[in-house]
């Protein structure tokens, strides 16, 4: 059983040593633990520090792509390196590394495909009251949209089984945390949440530069994923609201019309007709979007099997190359001379 701990980094040369030192070296049930650093276009010596720390895998993106892209790049690289379980943590040493053993236990036990560490939000002293409130509100919204019971949806401390990692697709360029939970819930993956500890902060958060900006981006991500995974419900709710408004305005016009006062209510008739038409169009749009979503699910299944096939072929090719290399090493000088 191979575990790879991936660490997306941007200018984390100062905090990376503490992060690596905090990670476990051995875990019961795990045969091999390796580290992977994704250097997201850092302008400092993050990659050099990772090499000095003997990190097994280092990926350097030439320009900054954002946390979501760095996460996706690391996920693909971990799969290519044969990971059975992938753990994602932050390069600022926010999360208590020794809790990785607890984080992967549900996957080892076969209870979950994705496990998300829930931070003690109310007990973190450097979190403001506003941030704590937004964390609770955001987690509640994502739970409703995703049909999961994740306590801390913005936590980047999480573990994925190989099968779950093969199925994930990240569309956002901002953050993967909300999107992957909603996607997992809508794809019927088993998601579990466990409490984890945090370390004292080494620097301020770079993801949340302003509360209004964070709220706006998070809401846009939730809305986009909800439209992707529940298009019929979204457009039917919206279309029904407009249709209902137009219907009520139409009834109002008819009331005044039969009372002999219809001449002064033409504007209401026009508005009601427009709302009725918009409502019908949105409902029809929802039906079309639902067909597209069904087709997307089929494509995701095809993509999953294609990814699994490529990984299997890659492993077979690596094993074949290893056997051939071993046979060459076992050849005597005379055998090598004859084969040459």
Secondary structure, 3 states (H helix, E strand, C coil): CEEEEEEEECCCHHHHHHHHHHCCCCCCCCCEEEEEEEEECCCCCHHHHHHHCCCCEEEEECCCCCHHHHHHHHHHHHHHCCCCEEEEEECCCCECHHHHHHHHHHHHCCCCCEEEEECCHHHCCCCCHHHHHHHHHHHHHHHHHHCCCCCCCCCCCEEEEHHHHHHCCCCCCCCCHHHHHHHHHHCCCCEEEEECCECCCCCCCCCCCCHHHHHHHHHHHHHHHHHHHCHHHHHHHHHHHHHHHHHHHHHHHHHHHHCCCHHHHHHHHHHHHHHHHHHHHHHHHHHHHHHHHHHHHHHHHHHHHHHHHHHHHHHHHHHHHHHHHHHHHHCCHHHHHHHC
